[in-house]
């Protein structure tokens, strides 16, 4: 499975921990994130991840910024993206189970690295439930 990841200056430590975790699990990583704490613009990294997921170059995406909001708003501008801003592994699970989210957005300033890795693990290991949720998910896109 291929995972595209992007982060701004709030997330290099988070990204590095997540990439290490994912590589240990055998995932292939496309890294669009910055490795420094110098101020950068999160949309530059978010759009790159969304493009990977939208074009099916990656199966899922992970985006990280300080609040998780700005980068989630950015990726959700893409037609086929359903990004979920998550603070807990339970929310991450429901984002996949009920919403078929394909990008996980992590708020680096409001979660620990350990929580972030747990969210990634749950997000990637949870399948979409379908059923009654499929009709709702189909109504999200404005095509």
N, C-alpha and C positions, 0 to 999 in steps of 0.2 A: 504494500500500500504506500502511496506517495502522499506526503503531507507538505503543504506550502505554509511557511511561517513568516510573519513580518512583525516588526516592532519598532517603536520610536525610542527615544533616549530614556524613557522610564523603564524599559524592559530588557536590556541586554542580559542581565543576570537571570531573569525568568526564561528568556529564550534559550540561553546556554543550558540551563537545567533541563528544560523540556526537550531540547534536541538530544542531549545525552540520554535521557530516558527513552526517547523514541528510537534512537539508534540501537540501544540495548535490546529493544523489542523487535528489531529487524525492519523498521520502517525506513523508507527513503525520504530524505528531506530536501526541499527546495527552500533555501534561506534568502529571504528578501530583507531581513532586518538589519538594523545598525548594530555595530559592536561597541559603540562609544556612548558616553553620556552627554556628548555635545548636542545641543538642541537641533532637532530636525523636524520636518513636517510629516506627521503620521499618514496623511493621505497618500504620499508617495509610496509608502510601504503597503498600505491597505489595498490600493488599487492593483498592485502587482500580485498580491495573494488572491484577490477576487478574480483577476484575469486567469490565473492558473486553475482555479476551481471551476470557473464558468466554461473554460475551454476544455475541461477534463484532463488537463495536464497533471492535475493533482486530484486525489479523491476527496480530501478535506483540507480546510485551512484553519490556522490559528493566528490570531492577531492580538497584539498587546500594546496598550498605551496606558497612561496614568490612570484615567478613570474607566477606560474601556469604551466609553461612549463615542468619542470622536471617531475612532477607527471603526467601530461598529456601524456608525452612520455612513461612513465612507463606503464600506464594502456592501452595505445594503442598498446602495444606489445601483448596483449591478442587478440586472433583471433576474438572473437565475440563482441569486445568492440569498440565503436565509441565515443571517448571522445572529447568534444569541450571546448577549452579554450575561456572563455568569459569575457569581460570587461563591457558589458552593457546588460540590459534586452532585448534590441532589438536583439542583437547577440544571446543571449540565446534562444529567441523565434525562430529565424531562424535555429538554430542548431537542434531543435526538429522538426520544420515544414518541413524543406528541407532535413536534413541530418539524421533524426531519431537517433540523439545522445542519448546514454543511460548513459553517465557519464558527469557531468558538472565539469569543472576544473576552479577554482577561484584563481586569482592572489592576494593574501592578501596584498601585498605591493603596489598594484596599483588600488585597489578599496576600497571603504568604506564598513563597515559592513552593512549599510543600502542598498547600491547597491547590495551587495552579497545576502542579503535576498530577495530583489526584483528579482534578477536573478533566484534564486531557485524557487520562486513562479511561475514565468513565465515558466521556464523550465518544471516544473512538471505539469503545467496546460495546456500545449500546446501539441496537438496530432500531430503525423506525418501526413503530407498531402498526401503522397503516390503519385499516378499518375506518372507523368514524373520523379519525384524524386526517385521513387522506383527502377527504372532501374539503376540509378546512384549509389544509396546506395548499390545495389547488386554487383556492380563492385568494391567496396572498398576492400572487403575481398579477400585474396589471397589463395583460397582453392584449 
